[in-house]
Amino acid sequence: MQKDFVKLELSKEAMKTFGYQIVDAIVEHHHTQKEKPPVALKSREEMDSIFLEEAPEGPMDEKEVLDFVLDKVMTNSTLISHPKMYSFVPGPSNFISVMADALATGYNVFSGGWVTSPSASELEIITIQWLLKMFGFPQKMGGGIFTSGGSMANLTALTTARRIKCGQDFSKAVIYLSDQAHSSNIKAIRVLGFKKEQIRIIPTDIEFKFAINKLKSCISRDRLEGLHPFCVIATSGTTNTGTVDPLSKLAKVCKEEDIWFHIDGAYGGAAILSPKGKKLLKGINKADSLTIDPHKWMFQPYEMGCLLVRNHKHLSHTFTEKPEYLRDIEGNTSEINFYDHGIQLTRRFRALKFYMSIKTFGLQAFRDAISYGIDLAEKVESHLRKSKSWEVVFPATLAIINFRFNSIRIELSEEELDEINQYISAKVVASREALLVTTILQGQVVLRMCLINPRTTFEDVKDTLAQCRKFANQFLEKKKVLS
Ligand SMILES: *Cc1c(COP(=O)(O)O)cnc(C)c1O
């Protein structure tokens, strides 16, 4: 008997065979993904033509299902861990954590409360302690929680900020963020039910940094109008340019004004582990709450975000509810029930992958992998600066570089420059050889590379730049023909 359908079980042998096939597929993918095109470009119609069906009443052989999935599903996703995936924020991941996730899911560990899983809770406490130390947060008083990602960490932070600073009534509360802040913050603010009139988006300066003076005058104006400034959101490593807001100055303003200081370090926070990053992130330890996102630059597979707080009691004050069915499992206060520190009750065991990967590779390996990305972006910048075809629009910062095609030999208008860079990106993506999309900086269309994958080589980048050059020439040829 291979399967017991009522119990939803396989025989022990069938389980092993099935499991090993999946492990083999993952390992094979890891070792061959560099040769695969990273970009999946498929329409809804194409996907429907493969997958659309009613939920099947009858069974199918598990191997057949797996083969179909490997052939049709896994091949139709963009490879976020691919060395030539330069856009958004890549997800380099690591195999130890992938297997840790399998283990956590295989045992189906419930990481909500101490009683159900003392070791999972303890590992979350311990790894959060590691992170608090890395970021210079107070270790005794500080705390935190792992979340599904940076968006949920920001939502958890802003919920806490509001609870602590406003109590029940937030009708006059005002929140401040810069025009470079990540969209997840605005989403969180909306989820929390703030009105548009309660949000101040402060324009950034020419370096895309939070403009302190504009913030200060905005706060004063709001106070004069009887409003209650309660939270400032800074970004330490904007997604666009890697820019770090003036954290120490912002912390000072917040302290003077009794405002909650939240830092969104989902992109750049991890750089604290490298010497260059540590310098850039000076002041990050002054936050009341800090979002980091281990599934980005700490090389964890999805989903893993994290919120750190200066005072762990702020989380428990915000999220503790006492329903009668959880009455018996309260326990000792040092034995944290993470359902009291965030939004989720049932939670997967996220700490395990972080724990196992750091134990296995050691923190120094993480430091080196992060430094590698910062150095690679700087190397790409000097390479671009040596060329007559490229303009560095914003210097390499925390492994992000923004540039555009702009030849000193050919006079092109701003419109033509936008057009040609858009064209280059579209062609590269259509070739499926690399994922390189544009962003807008000060009204200009620019190419953006985020180089946090330690398996991306300088050769990979040069390859892609050569491809870009080819498409630029193609565009110029076509223009000549037309004009
Ligand atoms: C990626 C990112 C987020 C959102 O994190 P998710 O893990 O995608 O939910 C928030 N802020 C910044 C600065 C980011 O780069």
Ligand as a Chemical Component Dictionary entry (heavy atoms), coordinates in Angstrom:
data_LIG
# 
_chem_comp.id                   LIG 
_chem_comp.type                 NON-POLYMER 
_chem_comp.pdbx_formal_charge   0 
_chem_comp.three_letter_code    LIG 
# 
loop_
_chem_comp_atom.comp_id 
_chem_comp_atom.atom_id 
_chem_comp_atom.alt_atom_id 
_chem_comp_atom.type_symbol 
_chem_comp_atom.charge 
_chem_comp_atom.model_Cartn_x 
_chem_comp_atom.model_Cartn_y 
_chem_comp_atom.model_Cartn_z 
_chem_comp_atom.pdbx_ordinal 
LIG C1 C1 C 0 11.685 45.356 0.610 1  
LIG C2 C2 C 0 11.411 46.520 1.468 2  
LIG C3 C3 C 0 10.267 46.556 2.294 3  
LIG C4 C4 C 0 9.206  45.495 2.248 4  
LIG O1 O1 O 0 9.666  44.264 2.696 5  
LIG P1 P1 P 0 8.962  42.898 2.229 6  
LIG O2 O2 O 0 9.831  41.870 2.831 7  
LIG O3 O3 O 0 8.973  42.902 0.738 8  
LIG O4 O4 O 0 7.583  42.897 2.773 9  
LIG C5 C5 C 0 10.121 47.644 3.139 10 
LIG N1 N1 N 0 11.022 48.633 3.148 11 
LIG C6 C6 C 0 12.120 48.638 2.371 12 
LIG C7 C7 C 0 13.085 49.776 2.448 13 
LIG C8 C8 C 0 12.353 47.582 1.498 14 
LIG O5 O5 O 0 13.441 47.591 0.691 15 
# 
loop_
_chem_comp_bond.comp_id 
_chem_comp_bond.atom_id_1 
_chem_comp_bond.atom_id_2 
_chem_comp_bond.value_order 
_chem_comp_bond.pdbx_ordinal 
LIG C1 C2 SING 1  
LIG C2 C3 SING 2  
LIG C2 C8 DOUB 3  
LIG C3 C4 SING 4  
LIG C3 C5 DOUB 5  
LIG C4 O1 SING 6  
LIG O1 P1 SING 7  
LIG P1 O2 DOUB 8  
LIG P1 O3 SING 9  
LIG P1 O4 SING 10 
LIG C5 N1 SING 11 
LIG N1 C6 DOUB 12 
LIG C6 C7 SING 13 
LIG C6 C8 SING 14 
LIG C8 O5 SING 15 
# 
